[in-house]
Amino acid sequence: MTPTKKYKAMMGSEFVRNSTKLLSAGVIAQAIGILIYPVLTRIYAPEDFGLLNLFQSIGGVLIIFSTAEYQYAILLPKEEEQAKRCLHVGTTILLGLFLLCCVSISFAEPIAQLFNAHELTQWYWTLPLLVLFSGGWSLLNYWHTRKKNYTLASTYQISKSLLNAGLKWGLGALGLLKGGLIVATVVSTALSFLLNLFRSKRAYHWRVKSLVPQPDKQTAITYRNFPQYALPRSLANYVSANLPFLLLTPYFGLTETGYFGMAFALAFLPISLIYNSVYQVLFQQISEKVNQRATIINTFKKFYRRVSLVVPPLFVALYFLLPSLTTLLLGETWETTATYIRMMLPWLFVSIMAGSTCFIADIFMKQKETLYIELTLLIARVASLLYGIVTHDLHTAILGFCGVTFLVFSGQLFWFYSLVKKYEREIQGGADQA
């Protein structure tokens, strides 16, 4: 086959088509987010972004609990009826946690005092809504992935980004500065989910009755590895990633963590765009191949090779351009953000590969092992941040945080590859015996 034919075959493959669909939507969504930042950073102060980061960090922890990670189980059953049961189990847990979050509104003031962020009290009531609609999207998104309906998955990204940007600008222009970013985040999430749910009802010919949760104890037990191991793993992963906001805010204040929050947001906008798009398509394809006992190693080799060839040179150039790019995009007062992004570059590189292929542990039911890895990362990150707190040096805390993350993610990549190699030996042995 000639290089031209190989290229056409590759571009016409199902994987490339579906990845491109998600990636294109992600590019549009992230472009909207990036383009609105120069406007928002000139309306809102760093402490306003710091309050949003803290709010989202707390909400993110609750969102992980909201489905007990049963959304991942939706992709695994061969039979669609069993997948629906997984969807219903996740929905039942979501509604239960939503009610508990509503009860927690009574404790908004002591929760805000715990983080030394009194402004949080006024807007805490919106947190249950963020949990409800974000958890609902987690379940619906994986149903789209199972059905290969990447169009609906893509439209959610674009609609949410448009609404989020428009509302943040509008509320800021009206003078709602302290809570404008939070209200815009919650409302855009809710409206985007409800719009997508309505379109899903038409696409899948769902009746209203089919949307009512019908909990299935046996299904919950069959896929108990997800709440038993995947949930604490995801919780450890999320908490450790958001430790700078949860742990450093009481000591260094909303303004300083606001700078790091902006760096985190800007850096992971394009990175998460890449690995989330690739992740969904790869997860569906690899799950299908493993069910058929087909080979999967070449897919991983190609992906790792391409990332290793393309990303490092781009990051080297970015390292030197970051200070001027940051001040141009955000304004002179945000120059500190460039320093933090520079610290994150090695971490970002391994995140692309590790984030795109982390489903390997779920496919081979290695949730227990990944939980241990996440706990190791959590302990290492806490230690690095505590050292910065003790020495009263925020930059040391962040640099250590990024360094230990790079090391653990690198080790995780080698483990993923070893799992794939083991699987290949198993299916090769079965073929030889046949």
N, C-alpha and C positions, 0 to 999 in steps of 0.2 A: 504494500500500500504506500503510495506517495505521501510526502509530508502534507500536501494540500488536501488530499483525501482524508488523512488522519485528522487534520484540523477540522474539516467539515463534519466528520463523524463525531469528534469530541464535542463540537458546538451544538450538534443536533441530539446529543444524548439526553436522556430524561434528567439525569443529575444536573447537568449544566443548565438546562431549561428551567428547572424548578429553583435551583440556587440563584440563577439570574433574576427570576421573578421576585424572590424574596429580597435579594440584594438591591435590585432597582428600587423597590418600595422603601427599603431601609435607607438607601442613599438620599432619596427625596425627603424622608422623614428627618434624617440626621442633618441634611442641608438646611432644612427649615430651622432646626434647633440651633445650629451654628450661626446662621444668619441673624437670628433674633438676639443673640447674646450681646453684640455691640450696642443694641438699643437698651436691653435690660440692665446691663452693667452701668449704664448712664442714668437709669431711673432708680434702681434699687442699690442699697449699700451692701458691702460684704457681709455685715451681720444679718441682713435679710436672707441672703443665700445660706448663711450658717444655720439659721432657724429652719429653713427648708430642708437642708441636709440632715439635721437632727430628726425632724418630723418623718422624713422618708426612711431614715435608718430604723426608727422604732416601728414604723409601719411595715417595713420589709421583713422584720422578724416575725410579726404577726401573720403576714401573707404566707410565709413558709408553712406555718402551722395550719393555715386556713384550709388546705386540701390534703394535708398529711402526705403530700407527694404522690397521691394516687393518679395525678395527671400523666405521669410517666408510664403507668401500667396500661393506659389506654392503647398504646401502640403495640403491646406485646401479644395479646390473644389472637389466635387465628380467626375465631368466630366473632362476628360483629356484635352478637347479642352479649357475649361476655365483655366486650369492650364497653358496651352501654352500661353494664352493671358497674364497671370501674368508674365511669362518669358519674353515675348516681351516688356511689359511695363517697366520692370526692365532694359532690354537691351537698350531701347531708352534713358532712363535717364542716364545710364552709358556712352553712347557715347557723350551725351551732356556735361556731366561734364568733360570728357576727353578733349574735345576741350577747355573748360574754363581753365583747368589746364595747357594746352599748352600755352595759353595766359599769364598765371601767371609767366611763365619763365622770362618774361621781368622784373619782380619785385624780382628776386632771391636775389639780393644784400641787399635791405632794409629788406626783410624777414629774412635773415641771421643775419643782425645787430640787429634785434628785440630780437633774442635769444642769442646775444653775441657769435655767432659761425660763424666766417667769413669763415671757411672751407666749410660750407654748400653751399655757392654760386657756387662753382665749380661743385657740383654734383646734384644741384637742378633739372637740366633738365631731370634726370631719374625719377623724381617723377610722372609725368603723366603716364608713362609706368607702374609703380607699381600700380597706381590706376586702370588703364584699366584692367590689367590681374588679379589683386586680386578681383576686382568687378565682372569680368566675371566668376571667379571660384566660388564666392558666389552663383551666379545664377545656374551655372551648378551643383554644389554640391547638392543643394536642389532638382534639377531635378533627380539626381541619387537616392536621398533618397526617393522621391516619387515613383520611379520605383523599389525600393528595390535593386538597383544595387550597392551594397556596395563594390564590387570588383573594379569598376572604381574609386569610392571614395577613396579606400585604396591605389591604385597605385599612385594616385596624391601625397599623403603624402610621400611615399617612394621615388619617383622620385625627388620631390622637395628637400627633405632632402639630398639625394645623391649629386645632382647638387650643392646645396647650400654649403655643406661641401667641395666638391672638388674645387669649384671656389674660395671660401674664402682662402683655403690653397694655391692654385695655384697663385692667384693674390698677396697674401702676400709674397710668395716665390720669385715672380718676382719684389718685391719692391713697389707695389702699396698699400701703407699702409693706407693713409688717406681716400681714397675712395674705397679700395678693398672690404671692408665689404658691402658697399652700392651697388656697381656694382654687386657683387655676389648675393645679395638678390633679386635685380630686375631681373637679367637675369635668375636665377633659377625659379622664379615665372612665368616669361613669357614662358620659354621653357616647364615647367611642364603643364601649362594650355593648350598650343597649342597641345601638345602630347595627353592630355586627351580629348580635343575637337575633335581631329581626330578619336580617338578610339570611342568616343560617337557617332559620325556621322555614324560609321559602326554599332554600337550596336543598335541604335534606328532607323536606316534606314532613317536618315535625308537627305533631299536634300539641296543643297546650298541655294536654295530659301527660305527654311523653317527657315534658320538661320538669314535671314534679318529681323530686327525688324518691327513688324506691330502693332504700338501703338493702343490701344483700350481704348477710353475715358471712356466707361461704366465700364470696368474692373478696371481702375484706381480709379473710384469713389466708386465702390463696396468695394474695399479693402483700402479705404482711411485712415482707422485707422492706417495702418502701417506707411505711411509718416507723418501722423498727430500726432501720439502719440509714435509709436515704434521707429521712427527715432530720435526724440529728446531724447527719453529714452536711446537708444543705444549711441547717441552722448554724453549724460551726463555720461553714464557708462564708455565709452572709455576715455573721457577727464579726468574724475576723477581718473581713474586707471593710466593714464599716466601723471598726474599732477607733480609727482616728476621730470620728465624730462622736461616738459614744463615750470614749475614754478621755479624749483630750479636751473636749469642750468645757467641762467643769474647771480645768486648770488653765487653759490658754484663751478661753472666751470664744464667742460666736464669730467675731471678726477674723481671727487667725484661722480657725477651722473653715471659715467661709472661703479663704484663699485656696486652701487645699481641696475643698469641695469643688471649686471651680476647675482646678487642675484635673481632678478626678473625672469630672463630667466631660471636659473637653477631650481628655486623652481617651476615654473609653467610648465616646460617641462613635468614632470610626472603627475601633477595635471590636466592640460588641456588635456593631453592624455586620462585620465580616463573619465572626464566629457564630453568631446566632443564626444567620442565613444558612451557612454551611452545615451547622449542627442539626437543624431540623430535617434537612434533606438527607444528610448522611445517616442520621438515626433511623429514619424510615427505611432507607435502602438496605442498610446493614442488618437491621432486624429481620427484614424479609429474606435476605441471603442466608442468615444464620438459621432461620426456620427451614430453609431448603438445603442446609448443610453445604452451601457453596463457598468458594474461596473469597476472602475479603482483603488479603494483605496488600495486594497491588494498589488498591484504592488509597490505603494509608501511606504507602511509600511515596506515591505521586504527590499527595497533599503535603506531607512533611517536606519533601524535596523542593516543591515550588515556594512554599513559605520561607524556607531557609535561604533560597536564592534571591528572593525579591525584597523581603522586609529589612534585613540588616543595612543594606546601602541606603535605603530610604530614611531609616532612623538616624544614621550618621549625619546625613544632610540636615535632618530636622533638628538635631541637637544644636547646630550652629545658628539655625534660623529662628529658634523658639523665642528668644527675647524680643526681637523686633516684631515677630508675628503676634505675640501676645499683647504687646502694647498697642499695636495697630488695631487688633480686633476688639480688645476690651477697654483700652484706655491706660493712661500712665499709672494710675493708682493700683493696677492689677499686675505689675511687673513680677511680683513674688510668685505668681502662678507659674511662670516659665521655669523657675528653679525647681518647683515640685514636679513638673512634667518631665524635666530632664532626669530626675531621680527615678522616675517610673519606667523609662524606656526599656531596660532589660526585662522587667516584669511584663510589660506590654507585649514584647516579642513572644515570650513563652506562653502568654495568655491566649494568643491567637491559636496556637496548636493545641494546647491543653483544653481550652474552652470548646473548640470545635469537635473534639473527639472524646470528651469526658463521659459520653453515654456508654462507652465500652464497658465500664464497670457495671452499669445497669443491665446490659444485654447478657453478660456472663454472671449476673447475680453476685457481684462482689461488693455489695453495699457495705458489708461489715468492714472490709479492708479499707475502703475509701473513707469510712467514718474515722478510722485510726489516723489516716493521713491528714484529714481535716483537723482533727484534734491536735495533731503535732504542729500543724501550721498555726492554729489558734494560739497554742502555748508560746510558740516562737514569736508571733506578732505581739502578744501581750508583753513578753519580756523586752522586746525592742522598744515598745512605747513607754513602758515603765522606766526604762533606763533614761529615756528622754525627759520624762517627768521629773525624775530624781535629780537629773543634771540641769533642769530648767532650760532645756534646749529643744525647741520644737523641730528644728531642721535635723538634728541627730535622731530624734524619734522617727521622723518620716523616712529618712535614709535607711535606718535599720529595718523599718517596716517593709520597704520595697526590696531590700536585699534578701531577707529571709524568705520572702514570697517567691522571688526568682529561683532560689535554690530548691525549695520544696516543689514548685511546679515543674522544674526540670526533672527531678526524680520521678514525679508522677508520669511524665511523658514516657520515660523508659519503661515504667511499669505497664502502661497501656499497650505499648508495643510488644512487651513480653506476653501479655494475655492473648494478643492476636496471633503471635507465633505459636503459642500452645494450642490454640484452636486449630490452626493450620495443620499441625502435626496430628491432631486427633482425627480430622476429616481425611487426611492422607492415609492414616493407618486404617481407617474404615474402608477406604477405597481399595487399598491393597488386599484386605481380607476378602472383599467382595470379588 
